[in-house]
């Protein structure tokens, strides 16, 4: 028998302060403003940029677990095999997938929520309904998605982003790049769609990761996501250690690229395209061949290639 959405999540006693505060609210205008951030980008997370951003928040800010989801009902273990420790003649431990909701405080003491963990493989609509239920119960006023996509941009230039939202007013300072197109779906995209249909403000930013680093770790993209999170929400989050990691990573990538004349040539061509386009249009950096914007079909094809590469990297059954 199919589970009800609320059966997918266990709300812990640590959530009581948020529930109690929401019970005292007489009208939506009285809500103090609670942001829910999520990094459930899964395979839609080039260079694991969003996951690293979420992990960084948990590592650097006070937090507590307030709800957890039933991963056994949501995750395909054979598609994402958990790591186990085998020692000598026995299994010692397993690192199980998790989908958890945390309450955090930013550097100014402002509370916000973080939905962090594995993107569900199953029951997307029920999962989204369960998250929407938490949004209502906890008094969340805005939901922000973090993710990353591979793009033909060089690592030697600032990381740029694509923004999206249920209302244009939420991201009006960001340029619009495309018209209508069809791209692979994600649970984060479905969540934004359903929240918008319910009248809840939802938005997100996707960092543009150099396509040649999409399978690596690229902390510069994670740093950029958190900088835009601050810009969009007014939250104050620590970024210094992530900035240091990005600088160290840049040095390492420069050294690796410099060992190959072919790779150096590719990066130089991307730099020329990037600079050509940004000179023509301020505050953009999304490039196609000859300095032109990629079409919707080209972007969709790039995402399909990235997801196909993710599938090939999975262990065989």
VOBA-1610 file (N, C-alpha, C; in pm, whole numbers, padded with zeros to 5 digits, always signed):
BEGIN
Unk+00085-00119+00000Unk+00000+00000+00000Unk+00089+00125+00000Unk+00066+00220-00091Unk+00151+00340-00098Unk+00148+00418+00033Unk+00265+00471+00071Unk+00273+00552+00191Unk+00210+00689+00169Unk+00156+00745+00276Unk+00116+00884+00273Unk+00241+00970+00279Unk+00238+01090+00225Unk+00358+01176+00229Unk+00412+01193+00370Unk+00325+01213+00467Unk+00371+01237+00603Unk+00438+01114+00665Unk+00413+00996+00607Unk+00478+00875+00659Unk+00624+00866+00617Unk+00666+00950+00523Unk+00804+00946+00475Unk+00901+01022+00565Unk+00847+01100+00659Unk+00935+01185+00740Unk+00901+01172+00887Unk+01003+01169+00970Unk+00988+01170+01116Unk+01031+01306+01169Unk+00937+01376+01227Unk+00967+01507+01287Unk+01011+01484+01431Unk+01127+01535+01467Unk+01186+01511+01598Unk+01146+01620+01698Unk+01160+01591+01828Unk+01124+01691+01931Unk+01200+01823+01914Unk+01318+01818+01853Unk+01397+01940+01834Unk+01327+02041+01743Unk+01224+01996+01670Unk+01148+02087+01584Unk+01040+02163+01659Unk+01017+02128+01786Unk+00906+02187+01861Unk+00909+02340+01868Unk+01026+02404+01886Unk+01025+02551+01891Unk+00971+02614+01763Unk+01003+02555+01649Unk+00952+02608+01522Unk+00802+02583+01510Unk+00758+02465+01551Unk+00615+02433+01544Unk+00535+02524+01637Unk+00589+02547+01756Unk+00519+02631+01853Unk+00512+02775+01803Unk+00619+02823+01745Unk+00619+02960+01694Unk+00516+02976+01582Unk+00505+02876+01496Unk+00410+02884+01386Unk+00266+02879+01437Unk+00243+02807+01545Unk+00108+02801+01602Unk+00062+02936+01653Unk+00156+03022+01689Unk+00122+03154+01740Unk+00096+03256+01630Unk+00124+03219+01506Unk+00108+03311+01394Unk-00039+03322+01356Unk-00091+03444+01355Unk-00230+03463+01320Unk-00253+03483+01172Unk-00152+03539+01102Unk-00163+03563+00958Unk-00023+03550+00897Unk-00014+03523+00766Unk+00116+03507+00702Unk+00208+03627+00722Unk+00153+03747+00734Unk+00235+03867+00750Unk+00309+03869+00884Unk+00263+03790+00980Unk+00327+03788+01111Unk+00448+03696+01117Unk+00468+03616+01014Unk+00582+03525+01016Unk+00713+03603+01010Unk+00811+03565+01092Unk+00938+03639+01095Unk+01024+03617+00970Unk+00994+03515+00894Unk+01073+03488+00773Unk+01174+03377+00799Unk+01140+03255+00756Unk+01226+03139+00776Unk+01263+03081+00640Unk+01392+03073+00613Unk+01442+03022+00486Unk+01477+02875+00499Unk+01436+02795+00402Unk+01479+02656+00391Unk+01569+02644+00269Unk+01692+02601+00291Unk+01789+02579+00183Unk+01798+02429+00159Unk+01809+02388+00033Unk+01830+02245+00008Unk+01936+02224-00099Unk+02010+02115-00084Unk+02117+02081-00178Unk+02096+01941-00235Unk+01970+01900-00251Unk+01938+01766-00299Unk+01953+01756-00451Unk+02067+01803-00501Unk+02087+01806-00646Unk+02123+01669-00702Unk+02177+01580-00618Unk+02210+01445-00664Unk+02302+01446-00784Unk+02258+01381-00891Unk+02339+01375-01011Unk+02328+01502-01094Unk+02249+01597-01046Unk+02239+01727-01112Unk+02330+01826-01039Unk+02441+01775-00988Unk+02530+01856-00906Unk+02673+01839-00956Unk+02707+01910-01063Unk+02841+01901-01121Unk+02945+01936-01015Unk+03051+01855-01011Unk+03161+01871-00916Unk+03115+01864-00770Unk+02995+01811-00747Unk+02941+01798-00611Unk+02940+01932-00539Unk+02919+02040-00616Unk+02931+02175-00560Unk+02826+02205-00455Unk+02701+02167-00479Unk+02595+02194-00383Unk+02611+02110-00257Unk+02645+01983-00275Unk+02665+01895-00159Unk+02777+01949-00070Unk+02885+01996-00133Unk+02996+02052-00055Unk+02953+02180+00017Unk+02871+02262-00049Unk+02822+02384+00015Unk+02738+02350+00139Unk+02649+02250+00126Unk+02568+02209+00240Unk+02651+02152+00352Unk+02747+02068+00318Unk+02836+02010+00420Unk+02916+02118+00491Unk+02957+02219+00415Unk+03032+02330+00475Unk+02946+02405+00577Unk+02819+02427+00546Unk+02730+02494+00641Unk+02718+02414+00770Unk+02704+02282+00758Unk+02691+02198+00877Unk+02821+02193+00957Unk+02935+02205+00887Unk+03064+02198+00955Unk+03102+02327+01025Unk+03040+02437+00986Unk+03084+02567+01038Unk+02979+02643+01118Unk+02855+02597+01121Unk+02749+02668+01192Unk+02683+02578+01297Unk+02634+02636+01407Unk+02559+02556+01505Unk+02435+02497+01438Unk+02407+02370+01467Unk+02293+02307+01403Unk+02241+02191+01487Unk+02119+02151+01457Unk+02062+02032+01519Unk+01964+01967+01422Unk+01956+01836+01428Unk+01866+01760+01343Unk+01724+01775+01395Unk+01630+01814+01304Unk+01490+01830+01349Unk+01394+01737+01276Unk+01437+01675+01166Unk+01351+01579+01096Unk+01438+01492+01007Unk+01394+01367+00986Unk+01468+01278+00897Unk+01370+01198+00812Unk+01414+01171+00689Unk+01330+01103+00592Unk+01363+00954+00587Unk+01265+00876+00545Unk+01278+00730+00534Unk+01352+00697+00404Unk+01484+00686+00413Unk+01563+00664+00291Unk+01537+00526+00230Unk+01499+00429+00311Unk+01469+00296+00256Unk+01355+00301+00155Unk+01265+00398+00171Unk+01153+00412+00079Unk+01185+00503-00039Unk+01297+00575-00032Unk+01325+00679-00130Unk+01448+00657-00215Unk+01542+00575-00167Unk+01673+00564-00234Unk+01694+00426-00293Unk+01746+00422-00414Unk+01784+00297-00482Unk+01925+00260-00439Unk+01937+00165-00349Unk+02068+00128-00295Unk+02158+00065-00402Unk+02099-00003-00500Unk+02182-00064-00604Unk+02231+00041-00703Unk+02158+00151-00715Unk+02204+00258-00801Unk+02306+00346-00733Unk+02299+00356-00601Unk+02392+00437-00521Unk+02440+00351-00406Unk+02525+00257-00434Unk+02565+00159-00332Unk+02638+00226-00216Unk+02588+00210-00094Unk+02657+00268+00022Unk+02790+00199+00046Unk+02886+00273+00100Unk+03017+00217+00131Unk+03012+00143+00263Unk+03078+00026+00266Unk+03088-00054+00387Unk+03235-00078+00418Unk+03264-00090+00547Unk+03401-00120+00590Unk+03412-00269+00621Unk+03507-00335+00552Unk+03535-00477+00575Unk+03675-00488+00634Unk+03686-00554+00748Unk+03815-00566+00815Unk+03846-00712+00844Unk+03948-00764+00777Unk+03993-00901+00802Unk+03891-01004+00759Unk+03800-01039+00850Unk+03701-01143+00822Unk+03559-01101+00858Unk+03536-00969+00866Unk+03401-00927+00905Unk+03371-00786+00852Unk+03240-00758+00841Unk+03194-00624+00806Unk+03181-00544+00935Unk+03237-00424+00938Unk+03238-00345+01060Unk+03137-00231+01060Unk+03112-00171+00943Unk+03023-00055+00944Unk+02971-00028+00804Unk+02870+00057+00799Unk+02814+00101+00671Unk+02785+00251+00680Unk+02812+00320+00571Unk+02777+00462+00561Unk+02647+00471+00482Unk+02538+00476+00553Unk+02407+00472+00489Unk+02368+00609+00434Unk+02289+00611+00327Unk+02242+00740+00275Unk+02147+00805+00374Unk+02142+00936+00372Unk+02054+01010+00462Unk+01987+01125+00388Unk+01869+01160+00430Unk+01801+01283+00388Unk+01748+01344+00515Unk+01813+01451+00560Unk+01783+01508+00690Unk+01750+01656+00679Unk+01669+01703+00773Unk+01639+01845+00783Unk+01702+01897+00912Unk+01785+02000+00898Unk+01856+02058+01011Unk+01811+02202+01035Unk+01814+02242+01160Unk+01797+02383+01197Unk+01935+02439+01225Unk+01969+02551+01161Unk+02098+02615+01179Unk+02079+02760+01221Unk+02187+02821+01268Unk+02191+02964+01292Unk+02306+03024+01213Unk+02279+03135+01142Unk+02385+03198+01066Unk+02476+03277+01161Unk+02574+03346+01105Unk+02671+03419+01188Unk+02607+03532+01268Unk+02488+03575+01229Unk+02418+03679+01304Unk+02315+03625+01401Unk+02309+03491+01415Unk+02212+03429+01505Unk+02075+03408+01444Unk+02061+03431+01314Unk+01932+03413+01248Unk+01911+03266+01214Unk+01797+03207+01254Unk+01773+03065+01223Unk+01735+03045+01077Unk+01777+02932+01022Unk+01731+02887+00892Unk+01739+02736+00889Unk+01682+02675+00786Unk+01677+02529+00776Unk+01759+02482+00657Unk+01812+02361+00668Unk+01888+02299+00559Unk+01840+02157+00538Unk+01790+02129+00418Unk+01753+01993+00378Unk+01871+01937+00302Unk+01936+01836+00360Unk+02067+01793+00312Unk+02070+01641+00298Unk+02128+01594+00189Unk+02144+01450+00173Unk+02128+01405+00030Unk+02089+01279+00014Unk+02080+01213-00115Unk+01951+01251-00187Unk+01959+01278-00316Unk+01837+01300-00394Unk+01757+01170-00402Unk+01628+01174-00370Unk+01547+01052-00378Unk+01542+00996-00521Unk+01539+00864-00530Unk+01520+00796-00658Unk+01372+00764-00682Unk+01299+00742-00574Unk+01160+00697-00584Unk+01065+00799-00518Unk+00937+00783-00551Unk+00828+00855-00483Unk+00851+01005-00480Unk+00889+01062-00593Unk+00917+01206-00595Unk+00797+01290-00552Unk+00680+01259-00603Unk+00563+01340-00569Unk+00531+01331-00420Unk+00540+01211-00362Unk+00512+01198-00220Unk+00620+01267-00136Unk+00744+01257-00181Unk+00853+01326-00111Unk+00831+01478-00114Unk+00800+01530-00232Unk+00777+01674-00246Unk+00658+01717-00159Unk+00553+01635-00156Unk+00438+01667-00072Unk+00478+01667+00076Unk+00566+01576+00114Unk+00612+01570+00253Unk+00693+01695+00288Unk+00780+01739+00197Unk+00858+01861+00221Unk+00765+01982+00226Unk+00668+01987+00136Unk+00572+02097+00137Unk+00495+02100+00268Unk+00464+01983+00322Unk+00397+01978+00452Unk+00483+02037+00562Unk+00614+02007+00559Unk+00704+02065+00658Unk+00716+02216+00641Unk+00719+02260+00515Unk+00725+02404+00487Unk+00608+02475+00554Unk+00489+02416+00544Unk+00370+02476+00604Unk+00374+02469+00756Unk+00409+02353+00810Unk+00406+02333+00955Unk+00510+02418+01027Unk+00626+02437+00964Unk+00737+02507+01029Unk+00737+02657+01000Unk+00648+02702+00914Unk+00641+02844+00885Unk+00748+02895+00791Unk+00792+02809+00701Unk+00894+02850+00603Unk+00833+02949+00504Unk+00905+03058+00478Unk+00855+03161+00387Unk+00927+03162+00252Unk+01044+03096+00242Unk+01116+03090+00115Unk+01201+02964+00113Unk+01205+02898-00003Unk+01284+02777-00022Unk+01386+02804-00131Unk+01513+02776-00102Unk+01622+02807-00194Unk+01698+02680-00230Unk+01711+02654-00360Unk+01783+02536-00409Unk+01925+02574-00450Unk+02020+02487-00418Unk+02158+02501-00463Unk+02191+02382-00552Unk+02243+02408-00670Unk+02290+02300-00755Unk+02394+02353-00853Unk+02445+02267-00940Unk+02553+02307-01031Unk+02541+02230-01161Unk+02575+02297-01271Unk+02566+02236-01404Unk+02696+02255-01480Unk+02735+02157-01562Unk+02857+02171-01642Unk+02834+02264-01760Unk+02926+02356-01783Unk+02913+02453-01891Unk+03049+02480-01955Unk+03051+02528-02080Unk+03178+02559-02147Unk+03235+02692-02100Unk+03284+02693-01976Unk+03345+02812-01916Unk+03482+02774-01860Unk+03574+02870-01851Unk+03708+02839-01799Unk+03715+02854-01647Unk+03801+02776-01584Unk+03818+02785-01439Unk+03896+02908-01398Unk+03954+02978-01495Unk+04035+03096-01467Unk+03952+03224-01458Unk+03823+03214-01471Unk+03736+03330-01462Unk+03637+03310-01347Unk+03574+03418-01300Unk+03478+03404-01189Unk+03366+03305-01223Unk+03322+03231-01122Unk+03212+03137-01142Unk+03082+03215-01157Unk+03007+03186-01261Unk+02879+03252-01283Unk+02765+03154-01255Unk+02643+03206-01252Unk+02529+03122-01214Unk+02410+03150-01303Unk+02319+03053-01304Unk+02184+03071-01357Unk+02089+03071-01239Unk+01998+03168-01236Unk+01898+03176-01129Unk+01760+03142-01185Unk+01675+03086-01100Unk+01538+03052-01138Unk+01449+03068-01017Unk+01321+03093-01039Unk+01231+03118-00926Unk+01086+03104-00969Unk+01001+03092-00871Unk+00857+03082-00897Unk+00797+03218-00932Unk+00867+03326-00894Unk+00827+03462-00931Unk+00949+03538-00977Unk+00937+03611-01088Unk+01049+03686-01141Unk+01104+03787-01040Unk+01018+03842-00956Unk+01060+03944-00860Unk+01166+03892-00763Unk+01168+03762-00741Unk+01264+03704-00647Unk+01406+03708-00700Unk+01422+03713-00832Unk+01555+03708-00893Unk+01569+03813-01002Unk+01504+03928-00985Unk+01499+04025-01094Unk+01635+04083-01130Unk+01735+04074-01041Unk+01868+04126-01073Unk+01950+04029-01159Unk+01896+03908-01181Unk+01968+03807-01260Unk+01916+03807-01404Unk+02007+03788-01502Unk+01963+03786-01642Unk+01886+03659-01676Unk+01801+03667-01776Unk+01731+03552-01831Unk+01807+03507-01955Unk+01847+03380-01960Unk+01931+03332-02068Unk+01855+03264-02182Unk+01748+03190-02149Unk+01684+03106-02249Unk+01534+03127-02255Unk+01478+03081-02364Unk+01334+03067-02373Unk+01296+02928-02326Unk+01193+02871-02384Unk+01147+02739-02342Unk+01241+02630-02391Unk+01267+02531-02305Unk+01349+02416-02343Unk+01312+02298-02254Unk+01351+02179-02296Unk+01324+02057-02222Unk+01456+02002-02172Unk+01467+01982-02040Unk+01590+01932-01979Unk+01555+01818-01883Unk+01653+01736-01845Unk+01626+01630-01748Unk+01575+01688-01616Unk+01483+01617-01553Unk+01425+01664-01429Unk+01506+01626-01307Unk+01474+01690-01196Unk+01535+01659-01066Unk+01429+01679-00959Unk+01451+01622-00843Unk+01353+01637-00737Unk+01348+01782-00689Unk+01463+01851-00695Unk+01464+01991-00657Unk+01380+02076-00751Unk+01388+02046-00881Unk+01308+02120-00978Unk+01159+02094-00957Unk+01123+01968-00928Unk+00983+01935-00902Unk+00933+02004-00776Unk+01019+02010-00674Unk+00981+02078-00551Unk+00952+02225-00577Unk+01038+02290-00654Unk+01017+02431-00685Unk+00887+02451-00764Unk+00862+02362-00859Unk+00740+02371-00939Unk+00616+02358-00851Unk+00613+02255-00766Unk+00495+02231-00682Unk+00476+02341-00577Unk+00585+02391-00520Unk+00572+02499-00424Unk+00517+02624-00491Unk+00563+02651-00613Unk+00511+02766-00686Unk+00362+02753-00712Unk+00318+02631-00746Unk+00175+02608-00769Unk+00094+02631-00642Unk+00159+02609-00526Unk+00090+02627-00398Unk+00104+02769-00344Unk+00172+02856-00419Unk+00186+02994-00377Unk+00300+03020-00281Unk+00395+02925-00270Unk+00511+02941-00183Unk+00629+02992-00266Unk+00701+03091-00215Unk+00818+03142-00286Unk+00930+03038-00285Unk+00976+03002-00404Unk+01087+02907-00417Unk+01178+02957-00529Unk+01306+02946-00507Unk+01404+02993-00603Unk+01532+02911-00590Unk+01625+02935-00681Unk+01749+02860-00675Unk+01855+02919-00765Unk+01979+02875-00741Unk+02091+02914-00825Unk+02169+02790-00863Unk+02211+02786-00990Unk+02294+02678-01040Unk+02430+02736-01078Unk+02535+02690-01014Unk+02670+02735-01048Unk+02713+02672-01180Unk+02783+02750-01262Unk+02836+02699-01389Unk+02976+02643-01365Unk+02989+02513-01373Unk+03116+02444-01350Unk+03183+02416-01484Unk+03312+02448-01499Unk+03381+02412-01623Unk+03358+02265-01657Unk+03317+02238-01780Unk+03278+02101-01815Unk+03392+02002-01793Unk+03517+02048-01801Unk+03630+01957-01784Unk+03658+01929-01636Unk+03585+01995-01545Unk+03599+01970-01402Unk+03471+01915-01340Unk+03375+01880-01424Unk+03243+01839-01373Unk+03247+01714-01288Unk+03346+01628-01310Unk+03356+01504-01232Unk+03456+01517-01117Unk+03515+01634-01101Unk+03614+01658-00996Unk+03548+01730-00879Unk+03631+01779-00788Unk+03583+01866-00680Unk+03620+02009-00716Unk+03525+02100-00705Unk+03547+02238-00748Unk+03489+02332-00643Unk+03563+02356-00534Unk+03509+02438-00424Unk+03477+02582-00464Unk+03534+02632-00573Unk+03500+02768-00617Unk+03351+02779-00649Unk+03292+02672-00703Unk+03149+02674-00732Unk+03068+02671-00603Unk+03112+02594-00505Unk+03043+02588-00376Unk+03047+02725-00308Unk+03162+02789-00314Unk+03176+02923-00257Unk+03080+03021-00324Unk+03072+03014-00455Unk+02982+03103-00530Unk+02837+03079-00491Unk+02798+02953-00474Unk+02660+02923-00433Unk+02627+02989-00299Unk+02719+02982-00205Unk+02692+03042-00074Unk+02692+03194-00081Unk+02774+03251-00167Unk+02772+03396-00184Unk+02637+03442-00241Unk+02583+03367-00335Unk+02452+03402-00391Unk+02340+03372-00293Unk+02357+03271-00210Unk+02259+03245-00104Unk+02250+03366-00012Unk+02362+03422+00025Unk+02363+03542+00109Unk+02294+03658+00038Unk+02324+03675-00089Unk+02267+03785-00167Unk+02115+03772-00178Unk+02066+03651-00194Unk+01923+03630-00217Unk+01840+03629-00088Unk+01902+03595+00024Unk+01826+03575+00147Unk+01865+03669+00261Unk+01983+03729+00254Unk+02030+03811+00364Unk+02096+03731+00475Unk+02106+03599+00459Unk+02177+03517+00558Unk+02326+03552+00556Unk+02391+03535+00671Unk+02536+03558+00680Unk+02603+03425+00717Unk+02672+03366+00622Unk+02732+03235+00645Unk+02883+03244+00628Unk+02959+03165+00703Unk+03105+03169+00694Unk+03153+03107+00564Unk+03252+03171+00502Unk+03303+03120+00374Unk+03456+03114+00368Unk+03522+03156+00475Unk+03668+03171+00467Unk+03738+03040+00436Unk+03704+02932+00506Unk+03773+02805+00481Unk+03742+02753+00340Unk+03620+02778+00293Unk+03585+02738+00157Unk+03662+02821+00055Unk+03682+02949+00086Unk+03760+03035-00003Unk+03906+02985-00011Unk+03961+02946+00102Unk+04097+02892+00104Unk+04106+02763+00023Unk+04005+02679+00036Unk+04003+02554-00041Unk+03995+02583-00190Unk+03916+02684-00228Unk+03903+02721-00369Unk+04035+02771-00424Unk+04108+02849-00346Unk+04237+02901-00391Unk+04339+02788-00409Unk+04340+02695-00314Unk+04432+02581-00325Unk+04396+02495-00444Unk+04266+02474-00466Unk+04221+02394-00580Unk+04258+02461-00712Unk+04246+02593-00717Unk+04282+02667-00839Unk+04430+02645-00873Unk+04516+02650-00774Unk+04658+02626-00797Unk+04682+02486-00850Unk+04614+02389-00793Unk+04631+02250-00835Unk+04583+02230-00979Unk+04466+02287-01012Unk+04413+02274-01147Unk+04504+02344-01247Unk+04554+02462-01212Unk+04647+02533-01301Unk+04769+02447-01333Unk+04822+02380-01231Unk+04940+02295-01251Unk+04908+02178-01343Unk+04792+02117-01323Unk+04754+02003-01405Unk+04730+02045-01550Unk+04660+02156-01569Unk+04634+02205-01704Unk+04764+02242-01774Unk+04856+02302-01699Unk+04982+02347-01756Unk+05072+02236-01806Unk+05046+02112-01766Unk+05129+02000-01811Unk+05095+01953-01952Unk+04986+02004-02007Unk+04941+01960-02140Unk+04917+02082-02228Unk+04986+02087-02341Unk+04966+02198-02436Unk+04824+02198-02490Unk+04768+02079-02511Unk+04632+02069-02563Unk+04531+02126-02464Unk+04546+02090-02336Unk+04455+02143-02235Unk+04470+02294-02219Unk+04593+02340-02225Unk+04618+02484-02215Unk+04550+02559-02329Unk+04553+02500-02447Unk+04490+02561-02564Unk+04338+02567-02547Unk+04279+02461-02493Unk+04134+02457-02472Unk+04092+02565-02374Unk+04165+02578-02264Unk+04132+02678-02163Unk+04148+02819-02221Unk+04252+02840-02301Unk+04273+02971-02363Unk+04157+03007-02455Unk+04107+02909-02529Unk+03993+02934-02618Unk+03868+02969-02538Unk+03846+02900-02426Unk+03732+02930-02341Unk+03745+03070-02279Unk+03867+03107-02242Unk+03890+03240-02187Unk+03854+03348-02290Unk+03897+03325-02413Unk+03868+03422-02519Unk+03717+03437-02540Unk+03646+03324-02541Unk+03501+03327-02557Unk+03435+03398-02439Unk+03480+03365-02319Unk+03423+03425-02198Unk+03443+03576-02201Unk+03564+03620-02227Unk+03594+03763-02226Unk+03520+03836-02337Unk+03506+03771-02451Unk+03434+03831-02563Unk+03289+03854-02527Unk+03229+03753-02463Unk+03087+03765-02430Unk+03063+03865-02318Unk+03147+03860-02213Unk+03126+03951-02101Unk+03152+04096-02141Unk+03237+04116-02239Unk+03259+04252-02288Unk+03135+04306-02358Unk+03059+04216-02418Unk+02939+04257-02491Unk+02817+04268-02400Unk+02817+04188-02292Unk+02702+04190-02202Unk+02751+04176-02060Unk+02731+04276-01979Unk+02783+04279-01844Unk+02718+04173-01757Unk+02799+04122-01661Unk+02747+04031-01558Unk+02695+03900-01614Unk+02747+03854-01726Unk+02710+03723-01777Unk+02836+03646-01806Unk+02822+03516-01826Unk+02939+03437-01853Unk+02906+03301-01905Unk+02790+03287-01964Unk+02744+03159-02015Unk+02766+03157-02165Unk+02860+03075-02211Unk+02907+03085-02347Unk+02886+02960-02429Unk+02868+02981-02557Unk+02869+02872-02651Unk+02984+02894-02748Unk+02982+02831-02862Unk+03090+02848-02957Unk+03091+02989-03010Unk+03209+03040-03040Unk+03230+03173-03096Unk+03172+03282-03007Unk+03170+03257-02874Unk+03124+03359-02782Unk+02975+03377-02777Unk+02897+03286-02834Unk+02751+03298-02835Unk+02690+03217-02721Unk+02572+03256-02681Unk+02499+03179-02582Unk+02462+03043-02639Unk+02478+02933-02561Unk+02431+02805-02610Unk+02280+02804-02619Unk+02228+02731-02715Unk+02083+02720-02728Unk+02029+02628-02620Unk+01896+02627-02606Unk+01835+02535-02512Unk+01868+02391-02544Unk+01870+02358-02674Unk+01904+02221-02714Unk+02047+02187-02674Unk+02138+02284-02691Unk+02279+02259-02656Unk+02295+02240-02506Unk+02225+02321-02428Unk+02233+02304-02283Unk+02175+02170-02241Unk+02058+02135-02296Unk+01998+02006-02263Unk+02089+01890-02298Unk+02156+01900-02414Unk+02247+01794-02457Unk+02366+01785-02362Unk+02417+01899-02316Unk+02529+01899-02222Unk+02490+01833-02091Unk+02371+01863-02041Unk+02323+01801-01918Unk+02302+01652-01935Unk+02247+01612-02051Unk+02228+01470-02078Unk+02362+01397-02079Unk+02465+01458-02139Unk+02598+01396-02141Unk+02654+01382-02000Unk+02634+01485-01918Unk+02683+01480-01781Unk+02615+01368-01702Unk+02484+01358-01714Unk+02411+01254-01642Unk+02448+01115-01692Unk+02471+01103-01824Unk+02513+00974-01879Unk+02649+00934-01824Unk+02737+01032-01809Unk+02870+01004-01753Unk+02857+00961-01607Unk+02765+01022-01533Unk+02740+00980-01395Unk+02695+00834-01390Unk+02606+00797-01483Unk+02558+00658-01487Unk+02672+00562-01515Unk+02761+00600-01608Unk+02873+00509-01641Unk+02968+00489-01525Unk+02973+00586-01435Unk+03065+00576-01321Unk+03007+00492-01207Unk+02880+00458-01215Unk+02821+00374-01110Unk+02878+00233-01118Unk+02897+00168-01001Unk+02938+00028-01004Unk+02834-00058-01071Unk+02876-00160-01143Unk+02780-00251-01208Unk+02711-00337-01107Unk+02593-00383-01144Unk+02517-00471-01055Unk+02577-00611-01054
//
